[in-house]
C-alpha cells in the first residue's frame, strides 16, 4: 500500500517523463534572479574583454567622458539633441561589439517602469496645461477633485507629451552611457579609475570587495536551497518556509561577518595597507587624448546649446 501523502503532487517530487505544472514560489524566483545576475555578470566581463572601440580606450578616459556626457545631457532640453546623443550611444555600442539588441534590452527593460510612473501624469492637461491633442473626457464647468479645481475637459497636451518624451530620452541616454561604461570596462579597472575622479579610497575598496565576494555568497545561497530541495518530498506550509528562509538569512549574516574578519586578517598578514594594487597600469595613448578632448568638447557644446548661448 502506498501512503496517501506520497500520491500527492508537489514541488519536491517529479516523475521522469511526466509533465507536472509547477508554480514557482518566492524562493525559486529569488534563485532564478541569482542565476540571471551571475549570467549577466559573466556576459559583461566577456564583453569588456572584446576587441571593440571603447574597450581600447583608457578606463579613466571613459569614466571622465561618461560623467561629462551625463552632466551635459541632464541640462539639455532640446529633443533633437537628445535623440542625436542617444543614437550616438547606439553607434558606440555597435562599434564596441556589445550586441546591439542586448544593449537596448538592458536599457529599455527598466526605463518604462521607473520613468513611466513619473512622466505619465505630465501628458494630461490636469497637471501640465497646454494645447490639447486628444480629448479623453468632458467634466464640465466647475469640476473639482476635493479642494483642487479640474479643467472642463481632460486631454493629452502637446507640451506635456513633448516634456514626457524629453524626460524619457534624457533618462534613456544617461542610462545607456552608464551601461556602455560598465559593459566595456573590466570591473577591477573601473574601480581603479574611480580614484582618478576623487572617490575616497575606502568607498572604492568597499565596492571592489562587495563585487568580488557577492558571487561567493550567491553560490552559498544557491547551495542552501538546492540542499533543501533535494531532501524535500513535499512542500512545507508557508510559515515553515518563511522560518527556513529567516534562518538562512541569519546564518548568511553570521557567515559573512566571520568571512570578513578572516579575509581582512589574511590581507593584513600579506602586507595590506588599505590600498589595492592592480597589475595593469594605466597608460594614455594619442587616441585616448583625442577621445577625451572630443567628448569634453561635445559635452560643452550641448551645455552651451541648453543655455541658449549657441543657436543651431
C-alpha positions as CSV (number, residue, x, y, z in Angstrom):
1,X,0.0,0.0,0.0
2,X,1.2,3.5,-0.9
3,X,0.5,6.2,1.7
4,X,-1.8,8.9,0.5
5,X,0.7,11.7,1.1
6,X,3.1,10.0,-1.4
7,X,0.4,10.2,-4.1
8,X,0.0,13.9,-3.8
9,X,1.9,16.1,-6.3
10,X,4.3,18.6,-5.0
11,X,7.3,20.8,-5.9
12,X,9.8,18.4,-4.5
13,X,8.7,15.2,-6.3
14,X,8.8,14.7,-10.1
15,X,8.3,11.6,-12.1
16,X,10.5,11.2,-15.2
17,X,8.6,12.0,-18.4
18,X,5.7,13.4,-16.5
19,X,4.6,17.0,-17.2
20,X,3.7,18.5,-13.8
21,X,2.7,22.1,-13.7
22,X,4.8,23.8,-11.1
23,X,4.2,27.1,-9.5
24,X,7.3,29.0,-8.6
25,X,7.4,30.3,-5.0
26,X,9.4,33.3,-3.9
27,X,12.5,31.2,-3.0
28,X,12.6,29.8,-6.6
29,X,12.1,33.3,-8.0
30,X,15.0,34.5,-5.9
31,X,17.2,31.7,-7.1
32,X,16.2,32.4,-10.7
33,X,17.2,36.0,-10.1
34,X,20.6,34.9,-8.7
35,X,21.2,32.8,-11.8
36,X,20.3,35.7,-14.1
37,X,22.6,38.1,-12.2
38,X,25.5,35.6,-12.5
39,X,24.8,35.1,-16.2
40,X,24.7,38.9,-16.8
41,X,27.9,39.4,-14.8
42,X,29.8,36.7,-16.8
43,X,28.4,38.2,-20.1
44,X,29.5,41.7,-19.1
45,X,33.1,40.5,-18.3
46,X,33.3,38.7,-21.6
47,X,32.1,41.8,-23.5
48,X,34.7,44.0,-21.7
49,X,37.5,41.8,-23.0
50,X,36.4,42.0,-26.6
51,X,38.4,44.0,-29.2
52,X,36.0,46.9,-29.6
53,X,36.2,50.6,-29.9
54,X,35.5,51.6,-26.3
55,X,37.4,48.6,-24.9
56,X,40.6,50.0,-26.5
57,X,40.3,53.3,-24.6
58,X,41.8,54.1,-21.2
59,X,39.3,53.5,-18.4
60,X,39.9,56.9,-16.9
61,X,39.1,58.5,-20.3
62,X,35.8,56.5,-20.5
63,X,34.8,57.4,-16.9
64,X,35.5,61.1,-17.2
65,X,33.9,61.2,-20.7
66,X,30.7,59.4,-19.5
67,X,30.4,61.7,-16.5
68,X,30.8,64.8,-18.7
69,X,28.2,63.5,-21.1
70,X,25.7,62.7,-18.4
71,X,26.1,66.2,-16.9
72,X,25.5,67.7,-20.4
73,X,22.5,65.5,-21.2
74,X,21.0,66.3,-17.8
75,X,20.7,70.1,-18.6
76,X,19.7,69.6,-22.3
77,X,16.1,70.4,-23.1
78,X,16.3,70.1,-26.9
79,X,14.5,66.9,-28.2
80,X,16.6,66.7,-31.4
81,X,19.9,66.9,-29.3
82,X,18.8,64.1,-27.0
83,X,17.9,61.9,-30.0
84,X,21.3,62.6,-31.6
85,X,23.2,61.7,-28.4
86,X,21.1,58.5,-27.9
87,X,21.8,57.5,-31.5
88,X,25.5,58.1,-30.8
89,X,25.4,55.7,-27.8
90,X,23.8,53.1,-30.1
91,X,26.6,53.6,-32.6
92,X,29.3,53.2,-30.0
93,X,27.6,50.1,-28.6
94,X,27.6,48.6,-32.1
95,X,31.3,49.5,-32.7
96,X,32.2,48.1,-29.2
97,X,30.6,44.8,-30.1
98,X,28.3,44.7,-27.1
99,X,25.4,43.2,-29.0
100,X,23.0,45.9,-30.0
101,X,19.9,44.1,-29.0
102,X,21.3,43.1,-25.7
103,X,22.3,46.7,-25.1
104,X,18.9,48.1,-26.0
105,X,17.1,45.5,-23.9
106,X,19.2,46.3,-20.8
107,X,18.3,50.0,-21.1
108,X,14.7,49.9,-22.0
109,X,13.7,46.9,-19.8
110,X,13.6,49.2,-16.8
111,X,13.1,52.7,-18.2
112,X,9.3,52.2,-18.8
113,X,8.8,51.1,-15.2
114,X,10.6,53.9,-13.4
115,X,10.1,56.8,-15.8
116,X,6.5,55.9,-16.7
117,X,5.3,56.5,-13.2
118,X,6.9,60.0,-13.3
119,X,6.0,61.1,-16.8
120,X,2.6,59.6,-17.1
121,X,0.7,62.5,-15.4
122,X,2.7,65.0,-17.4
123,X,0.8,64.2,-20.6
124,X,-2.5,65.3,-19.2
125,X,-3.7,68.9,-19.0
126,X,-4.8,68.3,-15.4
127,X,-1.1,68.5,-14.4
128,X,0.5,70.1,-17.4
129,X,-1.7,72.7,-19.2
130,X,-1.2,73.1,-22.9
131,X,-2.6,72.7,-26.4
132,X,-5.0,69.7,-26.5
133,X,-4.2,66.9,-28.8
134,X,-6.7,64.2,-27.7
135,X,-9.7,64.8,-25.5
136,X,-10.3,61.9,-23.1
137,X,-13.3,63.1,-21.0
138,X,-15.6,66.1,-20.6
139,X,-16.1,67.1,-16.9
140,X,-18.0,70.3,-17.4
141,X,-17.5,73.7,-15.8
142,X,-16.7,73.9,-12.1
143,X,-15.4,70.3,-11.8
144,X,-13.4,69.7,-8.6
145,X,-11.5,66.9,-7.0
146,X,-11.6,67.7,-3.3
147,X,-10.0,71.1,-2.9
148,X,-8.5,71.1,-6.4
149,X,-10.2,72.6,-9.5
150,X,-10.3,70.5,-12.6
151,X,-10.4,71.7,-16.3
152,X,-13.6,71.3,-18.2
153,X,-12.0,68.6,-20.4
154,X,-9.3,66.1,-19.6
155,X,-7.0,65.8,-22.6
156,X,-3.4,64.9,-23.7
157,X,-1.5,68.1,-24.4
158,X,1.2,68.7,-26.9
159,X,3.5,70.4,-24.4
160,X,3.0,67.6,-21.9
161,X,3.8,64.9,-24.5
162,X,7.0,66.7,-25.6
163,X,8.1,67.1,-22.0
164,X,7.5,63.4,-21.3
165,X,9.5,62.5,-24.4
166,X,12.3,64.7,-23.4
167,X,12.4,63.3,-19.9
168,X,12.3,59.7,-21.1
169,X,15.0,60.3,-23.7
170,X,17.2,62.1,-21.1
171,X,16.9,59.1,-18.8
172,X,17.5,56.6,-21.6
173,X,20.6,58.4,-22.8
174,X,22.1,58.7,-19.3
175,X,21.4,55.0,-18.6
176,X,22.8,54.0,-22.0
177,X,26.0,55.8,-21.4
178,X,26.4,54.3,-17.9
179,X,25.6,50.8,-19.3
180,X,28.2,51.3,-22.0
181,X,30.8,52.2,-19.4
182,X,30.1,49.0,-17.4
183,X,29.9,46.7,-20.4
184,X,33.2,47.9,-21.9
185,X,35.3,48.2,-18.8
186,X,36.6,45.3,-16.6
187,X,35.4,45.8,-13.0
188,X,38.8,46.0,-11.4
189,X,40.0,48.7,-13.9
190,X,36.7,50.6,-13.4
191,X,37.1,50.6,-9.6
192,X,40.7,51.7,-10.0
193,X,39.7,54.6,-12.3
194,X,37.2,55.8,-9.8
195,X,40.2,57.1,-7.7
196,X,41.1,59.5,-10.6
197,X,37.8,61.4,-10.1
198,X,38.4,61.9,-6.4
199,X,36.2,59.0,-5.0
200,X,37.6,58.2,-1.5
201,X,39.7,55.1,-1.3
202,X,37.6,53.4,1.4
203,X,34.5,53.6,-0.9
204,X,36.3,52.2,-3.9
205,X,37.7,49.3,-1.7
206,X,34.3,48.6,-0.3
207,X,32.7,48.4,-3.8
208,X,35.6,46.2,-5.0
209,X,35.3,43.7,-2.1
210,X,31.5,43.6,-2.4
211,X,31.7,42.8,-6.1
212,X,34.3,40.1,-5.5
213,X,32.5,38.3,-2.7
214,X,28.9,38.7,-3.8
215,X,29.3,35.8,-6.1
216,X,30.6,33.6,-3.3
217,X,27.6,34.3,-1.1
218,X,25.2,33.9,-4.1
219,X,26.7,30.4,-4.6
220,X,26.2,29.7,-0.9
221,X,22.6,30.8,-1.0
222,X,22.1,28.6,-4.1
223,X,23.6,25.6,-2.3
224,X,21.2,26.2,0.7
225,X,18.2,26.0,-1.5
226,X,19.4,23.1,-3.6
227,X,20.2,21.1,-0.5
228,X,16.8,21.7,1.0
229,X,15.1,20.9,-2.4
230,X,17.0,17.6,-2.8
231,X,15.9,16.5,0.7
232,X,12.2,17.6,0.4
233,X,9.4,15.2,-0.7
234,X,6.6,17.7,-0.4
235,X,6.2,21.4,0.2
236,X,6.1,22.8,3.7
237,X,3.5,25.2,4.9
238,X,4.2,28.9,4.1
239,X,5.0,29.7,7.7
240,X,7.6,26.9,7.8
241,X,9.1,28.1,4.6
242,X,9.4,31.6,5.9
243,X,11.1,30.3,9.1
244,X,13.6,28.4,7.0
245,X,14.4,31.5,4.9
246,X,14.8,33.6,8.0
247,X,17.2,31.1,9.5
248,X,19.2,31.0,6.3
249,X,19.4,34.8,6.2
250,X,20.7,34.9,9.8
251,X,23.3,32.2,9.0
252,X,24.4,34.1,5.9
253,X,24.9,37.2,8.0
254,X,27.0,35.4,10.6
255,X,29.0,33.7,7.8
256,X,29.6,37.0,6.1
257,X,30.9,38.6,9.3
258,X,33.2,35.6,10.1
259,X,34.5,35.6,6.5
260,X,35.1,39.3,6.5
261,X,37.3,39.0,9.6
262,X,39.2,36.1,8.1
263,X,39.7,37.8,4.8
264,X,40.9,41.0,6.4
265,X,43.3,39.1,8.6
266,X,44.7,37.3,5.6
267,X,45.1,40.6,3.7
268,X,46.9,42.3,6.6
269,X,49.2,39.3,7.1
270,X,50.2,39.7,3.4
271,X,51.1,43.4,3.7
272,X,47.7,45.1,3.0
273,X,47.9,48.8,3.9
274,X,44.5,50.0,2.7
275,X,45.3,50.3,-1.0
276,X,44.5,47.6,-3.5
277,X,47.2,47.1,-6.1
278,X,46.3,46.0,-9.7
279,X,48.9,44.5,-12.0
280,X,47.7,46.5,-15.0
281,X,48.8,50.1,-15.2
282,X,47.0,53.0,-17.0
283,X,48.8,54.3,-20.0
284,X,47.4,57.1,-22.1
285,X,47.7,56.9,-25.9
286,X,47.1,59.5,-28.6
287,X,43.7,58.1,-29.3
288,X,42.8,58.5,-25.6
289,X,43.6,62.2,-25.6
290,X,41.7,62.6,-28.9
291,X,38.6,60.8,-27.4
292,X,38.7,62.8,-24.2
293,X,39.1,66.1,-26.0
294,X,36.3,65.2,-28.4
295,X,33.9,64.1,-25.7
296,X,34.5,67.2,-23.5
297,X,34.1,69.5,-26.5
298,X,30.8,67.8,-27.4
299,X,29.6,67.9,-23.8
300,X,30.4,71.6,-23.6
301,X,28.6,72.2,-26.9
302,X,25.5,70.6,-25.5
303,X,25.6,72.7,-22.4
304,X,26.0,75.9,-24.5
305,X,23.0,74.9,-26.6
306,X,21.0,74.2,-23.5
307,X,21.8,77.6,-22.0
308,X,20.8,79.3,-25.3
309,X,24.4,80.6,-25.8
310,X,24.6,78.9,-29.2
311,X,21.7,78.6,-31.6
312,X,21.7,75.9,-34.3
